[in-house]
């Protein structure tokens, strides 16, 4: 089951009770100064490491935490795991931009962190991220924290017992295409969804996850270790393949031509993000139409709605995640309210619905070609 914030609250009159956890005295001071200046946020305390953080949670009962990944005595990942086990609540991670930092950030998001902010590389740049931290703390307080156990498929994969991956093959005219769009809460949801999909899935798959440059490769690598399908960050020269999942790289829009070849662009942001789900769905709807299934999962905003309208008009299928399992019910809600969702299902049911959609689409496409 998913748990909401620690206590019921009046978002209009009550500031967000926030605990800052960071081993840097400078960052604790800077975060406190900037966050406390916002009337919607109250800093109830600070902690230098995970041990102190757990003690402060017990004593102060904050609604949201900002949590550093790298700390002495007890690091951020260990701290996060203990929080989710004993006193789950929304957590925003502060993560370094190194390769190892990106890997740890992805792990934190799959453990249940709501979101993260990438730390700047120098003190001169620290103040530039304060607005982003404030924004994400405000978003986090309204998020559902998913504390459900990992699926059996994920646990098997993490123990190194995932099924052997099947070879990929070139996309043919009867093959369906599935595009998953997600944002806040997406890494954990994908961590559940992909391992549950059959390794013999006769479709090409695409994922657009809102994430900045430097983090999507780590996400793709993690999902690849868990999934029975091949997962990789999309690059120029790649193309849609049956049995493969292409993940849109941070900082680029992902589009496909009529042959299914990847085109990465640095066009203007859409809904304030790049990659944007709408951009990818638009190119898929234009070039593959009824062969497409769009799956819109947890995330803030309405990215994906316009693209789903195009998929729907072209004869494709649209699946939206149910509110009950979303960390943030924004993107699926927009699709549902626009009347575009063919099915609305919880996260645990999405794999079966996706596989059924692929089977139906494949059968219908073969029948159409056979009678054409």
N, C-alpha and C positions, 0 to 999 in steps of 0.2 A: 504493500500500500504506500501511497505518497503522503507525506506529512507537510502541512502548511507551516507558516511561521510559528514561532514559539508561543505567542499569545495573541488573542484577538486584539485588534487595535483600530483606532480611528485615524485614518491616513491624513485627515485634514488638520486635526488639532494636536496629534501626538508626533513628536519627532522620532526618527528611527534610532533606536538604541543600538549603538555600534561599538564593537571592540576592535582595536587595532593591534595586530600581532606581527612584529617585525624585530629582528635582532639589531637593526641599525637605529641608533638613537636619533640620528639625523632624519631618517625617514619617519620614525614615530612622531617626532616633533612636527615635521612638514605635513604629514597626513592629518594629524590632529588639528593643526592651525587651519588648514583649508577646509576640511570636512566640518569642523565646528562652526565655521563662518557661515555655513548654509543653515538657515532656520529649520529645515526639514530633517536635519541630522543632529543627534546628540551623541557625543563621545562619552561612553560610560567608563572607559578604562583602556589601558594599553598593556601589552605583555611582550617580553623579550624572546620567548621561545614557546614551544608547544606545551611544556610542563606548566608554565605560568598561565598559558591560555586556557587549559582545561580547568585550572583552579579558578580563574576569573569567570569562566562560563558558569561554573557552579555557584559562584558568589553573586554575580551581576546579572545573569540571565539576559545577555544581549540578543537582539533580534537578528543582527547581521554581523559577520566578521570580515575584516580584510586580513588575509593570511599570507605571509611570506612562504615561499617554497623552501629556501635554504636557510636553516637556523641550527644553532648548536643544541645539544641535550635531546631535543626531539624535533625532527624536521617537519616541514609542512605536510608532506604526504602521510606520515604516521599520525600527525595531529588530526588531519582531516578524517582519516579512517576511524579514529577513536570518537571524533565528534559525531560522525554518521552512525556509529554503533550505539552510542550512549545518550546523546542529546542533539539529534539532527536539527539543523537550522541552515539558512542560506549563508554561503561562504563565497567571497570574491578573492581569488588568488592573485598575488603579485609575483610575476615570473620573469626570469631573465630571458634575454633574446638569444642565448647560446643554443646550440643544437641539443645539449643535454637539458637545458631549461625548457625547450619546446617539448621534449619527450616527457618530462615530469609534469608539464602543464596539461598535456593530453591525458596522462594518467589521473591527474587531479580531477579533471572534468568527468572522467568515467567513474571516479569514486563518488561523485555527487556534488562537486563544486558547481555553483550556478554559472559563474563566468570568471574571466581573468582579465588582468591588465598587464601588458608587457612593460617591464621596468626599462627606463632609459639607461643608456650606457654610461652616463656621467651625471654629476650633481647639477651641472648647468641645465640639464634637460628635465630635471625632476618635476618642476612646477608645471611643465607643459602637459603632464599626464593627470594632474589633479582633477581637472574637469571630467575626465573619463572615469576616474575612480568614483566621484560623486554621482555621476549618472548611473553607474552600474550598481552602486549601493542602493540607490532608489529603486532600480528595477528589481534587485534581488529580494527586497522585502516582500514583494508580491508574488514571488515564485513558489511553486510547489517543489519541495525537496524530495526526490525519489529515493527512498531507503530500502526498496525491495532488493532481495538477493539477486545476484547474477543468475542468469538462466543456466540450466544444466549444460547447454551447448557452449556457453562462454567458459564455464568452469572446466569443461573437458579440454577446450582449446588452450586455456592457460596452463593446463598440466601437460601440454604437448601431445594431446591425443586427438587433435582435430583430424578429420578425414583428409586423405591425400587429394590435392587439387587436380581437377581434370584439365587437359590441355584446352587452351582457347582456340577459337576458330573464327574465320572471317565472317562478318555479318552478311547474311543473305536476305533476299527480298521478303521471305516469310517470317523473319525473326522479329519478335517484339523488342521494344526498348523501354526500360524503366528509369525514370528520373526521380530521385529523392531530393527534396529541398528542406533544409532545416537550419536553425540558428541556435539561440540560447537553449541549452539542454540537449543539443544535438549529439555531441560526442558520446554521451552515456547511452542515448537512445540507439545510435548506430552500433554501439558496442553490444547491445542486446539483439538488434535486428539482423545484422549480417551473419553472425554465426548460426542463426536459426534457419538460414536459407540453404536449400539443397545445392550441393556442389555441381549437380547436373543441370542446373537451371538453363533452359534454352532461351536465353535473352541476353542482350547487352545492358549494362547498368551504368548510371551516372549519378554522382552525388554532388550537390552544391551545398556546402556548409559555410555559413558566414564565419570567416576566420582571417586574420591578417597574415601578411607575408611571413614565412619562417615557421609556421605552425602546422600547415596542412600536410606537409611531407611526413612529419612525425605521426599525424593522425592516420594517414594512409598506411604507413608502415605497421602501426599497431593493428589496424583493422585487417591487414593482410595476414598477420600472424594468427588472428582469431577466426578468420572466415575460411570456408571451404571454396570460396571464389578467389580469383586473383584480384587484388586491390592495389592500385597505384595512383600517384599524383599525376594528373594529365600533363603531357608535354606536347609541344609542336612535333608533328610527325606521327603521333599516336592516332589510332582510329578506333571506332566502336568494334568490340569483339564479343562474341558470345562466350560467356564464362568469365568475363572480366568486368571490374568495376573501376571507372575512372572518376577520380575526385578532383573537383575544380581547385586549382592552386590559388592561394591567397594573393590578392592584389590584381587578379586577372579575371575578366569575363570569359566563360567557356562556351564556345559555339561549335556547331558541326555543319559541314557542307552535305551535299546530296549523297556523297560516298561515305559519309560518316567520319570524315577526317576532322581532327581537332584544329580549331582556330582560337588562339588566345589573344585577347585584345586588352588594351589599357584605356578603353573608352570611359566616358564619364560614369561616375557611380550612379546606380539606380536604387532608389529608396535609401540612399546614403551608404550603399555597400558595393563592394566589388571583390569577389564574384557575386552576382545577383541571380537568383533562381529564375526570375522572369526572362532574363536574357537567354539562358540556356533552354528553357522551355519553348521560347519563341522560335529558336532555330530548329528545335526538334519537331515542333508542330508544323513548321513550314516545309521541312524536308521529309518527314516520316509520318505525319498525320495520325491516322487511326492505329498505327502500330505502337503508339506511345501510351504508357501509363505514368501519370504523375502522382507522387506520394508526398504530401505536405505534412511535415511533422513539427514538433515543438519549436517555438521561436516567436520573437516579438515583431510586431508590424504586419504588413500585408504583402511582403515580397512573395511571389508565386501565384498570386490571384490572377493577374493579367495573363500570365503564361498558361494557367489552368483553363482560363476562358478559351484560349486558342486551341489547347489540346481537346477540350470538350467539343468545340465547334468542328474540329477536324475528325471527330468520331472516336477519339481516344477515351481513356478512362481516368477518373480522378478519385484518389483515396485521401482522406483527411484523418489525422490522428484525433482520437476522442479527447475531450477536455480532461477526463479523469487521469490520464497518464502524461499529460504535457507539463513540463516545467513552467513554460509560459504559453498560454493558449491565445496566441495572437495570429500567427500565420494560418493555422488550420481554421480558426474561427472566421477569418476574413473569407476564406474559400467557401466555408459552409454558408455564411450569411449572403454570399453572392449567388447561392443556389447552384454551385458547380460540383459539389461532392456527390459522387455516385455511391460511395460507402464511407461511413465514419466508424472507425474501430479503434480499440485500445492498442497500445504498443505490442502486447503479447500476441495479438491476433493479426497484426500487419503481415508477418511472413506468410501465413497461410493464404491471406487475401491476395497478396502479391503473386504467389505461385499459381493460384487459381486464375487470376487475371491473365498471366502469361500463357497458361494452357488454353484458355478461351480465345485469346487474341491469335495465338499460333494456329489453332484449328480454323478459325474464321478466315484468316489470311490464306491458308492452304486451300480452303474451299473456294475462295474468290478467284485465286489463280487457276484452280482446276476447272472452273466454269467460264473463265475469261477467254 
